[in-house]
């Protein structure tokens, strides 16, 4: 999910500066992946909110440039458990590392004005694996759109389609992206999905590694797949310069390569979804208000 968020930011179609915010309660790894030394991050960003200065100014102070990608990041507190220099760690230190990340995300949800940076910038908030008890749940109602990433397998769809349906009761716009290999085509999933699909991101470790080391290549599989997804995401934002061009994502046609492309008028109609996927579309949404 973090790689997908960073790739979408790197392929953002309009000239506004893009920042990826690491709001994953199990995260704290973005700085390590990007080989950054985070002198500032989410905790400093939240602490500065009380100053009353404009949100765009506070973001600029805590935003770190991501080398080779032309975007910025606001990192969660580093997770010491994932540090390669750590060979042993006490149980209480492990709990402290997890608690600091959760505290940072919980504090961020209490400062919604930090996300209100205006029309001059774009924020992509990576909330990671969103569970009912996650501290990041309130963020879902504070953003313009939510993109749910799911694996096109039965287990991934079971959770992903149910989550998408629940989010529609809380969020203005919800969309789905499939990530990695699986058993179902995008056209099959769309038949059972309660929200529109934006596309498919292939599981390509070589492209993913290159993304973090040298940027997103014009010919990489991830780059080719994410560019149309980024364009469709941009059209969901009311302040986007390209929002007026097309408000809804283009219907998708699945290619054997794993990516998705616009459907043509001569395309055959998509096959009906397997019957056992329909249960995820009809599952009653749980009471989201109890989770906030």
C-alpha positions as CSV (number, residue, x, y, z in Angstrom):
1,X,0.0,0.0,0.0
2,X,2.8,2.4,0.8
3,X,4.6,1.6,-2.5
4,X,1.3,2.2,-4.4
5,X,0.7,5.5,-2.6
6,X,4.2,6.7,-3.4
7,X,3.9,5.6,-7.0
8,X,0.6,7.5,-7.4
9,X,2.3,10.6,-6.0
10,X,5.2,10.3,-8.3
11,X,2.8,10.0,-11.3
12,X,0.5,12.8,-10.2
13,X,-0.7,14.5,-13.4
14,X,-1.0,18.2,-12.4
15,X,1.9,20.4,-11.4
16,X,0.9,20.9,-7.7
17,X,3.4,19.6,-5.1
18,X,2.5,16.2,-3.7
19,X,3.2,14.9,-0.2
20,X,2.7,11.4,1.1
21,X,1.8,11.3,4.8
22,X,2.6,8.1,6.6
23,X,-0.4,7.6,8.9
24,X,-0.1,3.8,9.2
25,X,-0.3,2.7,12.8
26,X,1.9,-0.3,11.9
27,X,4.2,1.8,9.8
28,X,7.2,3.8,10.7
29,X,9.1,2.2,7.8
30,X,8.8,4.9,5.1
31,X,12.0,6.6,6.2
32,X,14.0,3.4,6.1
33,X,12.7,2.4,2.7
34,X,13.6,5.8,1.3
35,X,16.9,6.0,3.2
36,X,15.9,9.2,4.9
37,X,17.1,10.6,8.3
38,X,13.7,12.0,9.6
39,X,14.6,15.0,11.6
40,X,11.0,15.9,11.6
41,X,7.7,14.1,10.9
42,X,4.1,13.5,11.9
43,X,4.8,14.3,15.6
44,X,6.4,17.6,14.9
45,X,3.7,18.4,12.4
46,X,1.0,17.8,14.9
47,X,2.8,19.7,17.6
48,X,3.1,22.8,15.4
49,X,-0.7,22.8,14.7
50,X,-1.3,24.8,17.9
51,X,0.8,27.7,16.6
52,X,-2.1,28.9,14.4
53,X,0.0,29.3,11.3
54,X,-1.4,28.3,7.9
55,X,-1.6,24.6,7.2
56,X,0.5,25.0,4.1
57,X,3.3,26.6,6.1
58,X,3.3,23.8,8.7
59,X,3.4,21.2,6.0
60,X,6.4,22.8,4.3
61,X,8.3,22.8,7.7
62,X,7.7,19.0,8.3
63,X,7.9,17.8,4.7
64,X,11.0,15.9,3.6
65,X,11.9,15.6,-0.1
66,X,11.8,12.0,-1.5
67,X,14.9,11.6,-3.7
68,X,14.4,10.8,-7.3
69,X,10.6,11.1,-7.2
70,X,9.9,14.8,-7.0
71,X,7.5,14.4,-4.1
72,X,7.7,14.9,-0.3
73,X,6.9,12.8,2.7
74,X,5.9,13.3,6.3
75,X,7.1,10.2,8.1
76,X,5.7,8.5,11.1
77,X,8.0,7.9,14.1
78,X,10.6,5.2,13.1
79,X,9.8,1.7,14.1
80,X,13.0,0.5,15.9
81,X,11.9,-3.1,15.4
82,X,12.6,-2.8,11.7
83,X,16.0,-1.1,12.0
84,X,18.7,-3.3,10.5
85,X,21.1,-2.1,13.3
86,X,18.9,-3.5,16.0
87,X,19.9,-7.0,17.0
88,X,18.0,-7.3,20.2
89,X,15.2,-5.2,21.8
90,X,13.4,-5.5,25.1
91,X,9.7,-6.1,25.1
92,X,9.0,-2.8,26.8
93,X,11.0,-1.0,24.1
94,X,9.0,-2.8,21.4
95,X,5.7,-1.6,23.0
96,X,7.0,1.9,23.2
97,X,7.9,1.9,19.5
98,X,4.4,0.8,18.5
99,X,2.8,3.2,21.0
100,X,4.6,6.3,19.6
101,X,3.3,5.6,16.1
102,X,-0.2,5.1,17.3
103,X,0.0,8.3,19.5
104,X,1.2,10.3,16.4
105,X,-1.7,9.1,14.3
106,X,-4.2,9.6,17.0
107,X,-3.0,13.2,17.5
108,X,-3.2,13.8,13.7
109,X,-6.8,12.8,13.6
110,X,-7.5,15.5,16.3
111,X,-6.0,18.2,14.1
112,X,-8.0,18.1,10.9
113,X,-6.9,21.5,9.8
114,X,-3.5,20.1,9.0
115,X,-5.0,18.4,6.0
116,X,-6.6,21.6,4.8
117,X,-3.7,22.8,2.7
118,X,-5.8,24.4,0.0
119,X,-5.8,24.0,-3.7
120,X,-2.0,24.6,-4.0
121,X,-0.9,21.2,-2.8
122,X,-2.0,17.5,-2.7
123,X,-1.8,15.2,0.3
124,X,-1.9,11.4,-0.1
125,X,-2.5,9.9,3.4
126,X,-1.3,6.3,3.7
127,X,-3.3,4.7,6.5
128,X,-2.0,1.2,5.9
129,X,-4.2,-1.8,6.9
130,X,-7.4,-0.1,8.1
131,X,-9.0,-2.1,10.8
132,X,-12.0,-1.2,12.9
133,X,-9.9,-0.4,16.0
134,X,-7.3,1.6,14.0
135,X,-6.4,5.0,15.3
136,X,-6.6,6.2,11.6
137,X,-10.3,5.6,11.2
138,X,-11.3,9.3,11.7
139,X,-9.0,10.3,8.9
140,X,-11.3,8.5,6.4
141,X,-14.0,11.2,6.9
142,X,-11.5,14.1,6.7
143,X,-10.2,13.5,3.2
144,X,-11.7,14.1,-0.3
145,X,-11.5,10.5,-1.4
146,X,-10.4,7.1,-0.2
147,X,-8.7,4.4,-2.3
148,X,-8.9,0.8,-1.0
149,X,-6.1,-1.5,-2.2
150,X,-7.0,-5.2,-2.3
151,X,-5.4,-8.4,-3.6
152,X,-7.6,-10.0,-6.4
153,X,-7.9,-13.2,-4.4
154,X,-10.8,-14.5,-2.4
155,X,-9.3,-13.7,1.0
156,X,-8.3,-10.2,-0.1
157,X,-11.7,-9.5,-1.7
158,X,-13.5,-10.7,1.3
159,X,-12.0,-8.0,3.5
160,X,-11.5,-5.4,0.8
161,X,-15.0,-5.3,-0.7
162,X,-16.6,-5.3,2.8
163,X,-14.3,-2.4,3.8
164,X,-15.2,-0.5,0.6
165,X,-18.9,-0.9,1.3
166,X,-18.5,0.3,4.9
167,X,-16.5,3.4,3.9
168,X,-19.2,4.5,1.5
169,X,-21.2,5.4,4.6
170,X,-18.4,7.6,5.9
171,X,-16.6,9.1,3.0
172,X,-17.5,11.3,0.1
173,X,-15.7,9.2,-2.6
174,X,-14.5,5.6,-2.3
175,X,-12.6,3.8,-5.1
176,X,-10.9,0.4,-5.4
177,X,-7.5,-0.6,-6.8
178,X,-6.4,-4.2,-7.1
179,X,-2.7,-4.9,-6.3
180,X,-0.7,-8.1,-7.2
181,X,-1.6,-11.4,-8.7
182,X,-4.9,-13.2,-8.1
183,X,-7.7,-15.3,-9.5
184,X,-10.1,-12.7,-10.7
185,X,-10.1,-10.1,-13.5
186,X,-10.9,-6.5,-12.9
187,X,-14.2,-6.9,-14.8
188,X,-15.3,-9.7,-12.6
189,X,-14.4,-7.8,-9.4
190,X,-16.2,-4.7,-10.6
191,X,-19.5,-6.7,-10.9
192,X,-19.4,-7.4,-7.2
193,X,-17.7,-4.3,-5.9
194,X,-19.9,-1.6,-4.3
195,X,-17.6,1.2,-5.6
196,X,-15.9,2.0,-8.9
197,X,-12.5,0.6,-9.7
198,X,-9.5,2.7,-10.7
199,X,-7.2,0.1,-12.1
200,X,-4.7,-2.6,-11.3
201,X,-1.1,-2.4,-9.9
202,X,1.0,-5.4,-10.8
203,X,3.2,-7.3,-8.4
204,X,6.6,-6.4,-9.8
205,X,9.4,-6.5,-7.2
206,X,12.0,-5.2,-9.6
207,X,9.9,-2.1,-10.4
208,X,9.1,-1.6,-6.8
209,X,12.8,-1.8,-5.8
210,X,13.7,0.7,-8.6
211,X,11.0,3.0,-7.4
212,X,12.6,3.4,-4.0
213,X,16.2,3.5,-5.3
214,X,16.1,5.6,-8.4
215,X,12.5,6.8,-9.1
216,X,9.7,5.5,-11.2
217,X,10.7,4.5,-14.7
218,X,8.6,5.5,-17.8
219,X,8.7,1.9,-19.0
220,X,8.4,0.1,-15.6
221,X,5.3,-2.1,-15.2
222,X,4.3,-0.2,-12.0
223,X,4.8,3.2,-13.8
224,X,2.7,2.2,-16.8
225,X,-0.1,0.9,-14.5
226,X,-0.1,3.7,-12.0
227,X,-0.2,6.7,-14.4
228,X,-3.9,6.3,-15.4
229,X,-4.7,5.5,-11.8
230,X,-3.1,8.8,-10.6
231,X,-5.1,10.7,-13.3
232,X,-8.3,9.1,-12.1
233,X,-7.5,10.0,-8.5
234,X,-6.7,13.6,-9.5
235,X,-10.2,13.9,-11.1
236,X,-11.8,13.0,-7.7
237,X,-10.4,16.2,-6.0
238,X,-12.6,19.2,-6.4
239,X,-9.6,21.6,-6.6
240,X,-7.8,19.6,-9.2
241,X,-7.0,21.5,-12.5
242,X,-8.1,18.5,-14.4
243,X,-11.2,17.7,-12.4
244,X,-13.5,19.3,-14.9
245,X,-12.3,17.1,-17.7
246,X,-13.9,14.0,-16.3
247,X,-15.5,13.4,-13.0
248,X,-15.8,9.6,-13.0
249,X,-13.1,7.1,-13.8
250,X,-13.0,5.6,-17.2
251,X,-14.5,2.0,-17.4
252,X,-11.7,-0.6,-17.2
253,X,-10.8,-3.4,-19.5
254,X,-8.4,-6.0,-18.1
255,X,-5.3,-6.9,-20.1
256,X,-3.4,-10.1,-19.8
257,X,-0.3,-8.1,-18.7
258,X,-2.1,-7.4,-15.4
259,X,-2.7,-3.6,-16.1
260,X,-6.0,-2.0,-16.9
261,X,-6.8,0.3,-19.8
262,X,-9.9,2.3,-21.0
263,X,-12.6,0.2,-22.5
264,X,-13.5,0.7,-26.1
265,X,-17.0,0.7,-27.6
266,X,-16.3,-2.6,-29.4
267,X,-15.2,-4.4,-26.3
268,X,-17.5,-7.4,-25.3
269,X,-19.5,-6.9,-22.2
270,X,-17.7,-8.1,-19.0
271,X,-18.6,-11.5,-17.7
272,X,-20.9,-11.8,-14.7
273,X,-19.2,-12.0,-11.4
274,X,-18.9,-15.4,-9.7
275,X,-21.9,-16.0,-7.5
276,X,-19.9,-16.4,-4.3
277,X,-18.5,-12.9,-4.7
278,X,-21.9,-11.3,-4.5
279,X,-22.1,-12.0,-0.7
280,X,-19.4,-9.3,-0.2
281,X,-21.5,-6.7,-2.0
282,X,-24.6,-7.5,0.1
283,X,-23.0,-7.7,3.5
284,X,-24.7,-5.2,5.8
285,X,-22.3,-2.3,6.8
286,X,-21.4,-2.2,10.4
287,X,-22.0,0.9,12.5
288,X,-19.0,3.1,11.8
289,X,-19.9,5.7,14.4
290,X,-18.9,3.3,17.1
291,X,-15.4,3.2,15.8
292,X,-14.7,6.9,15.8
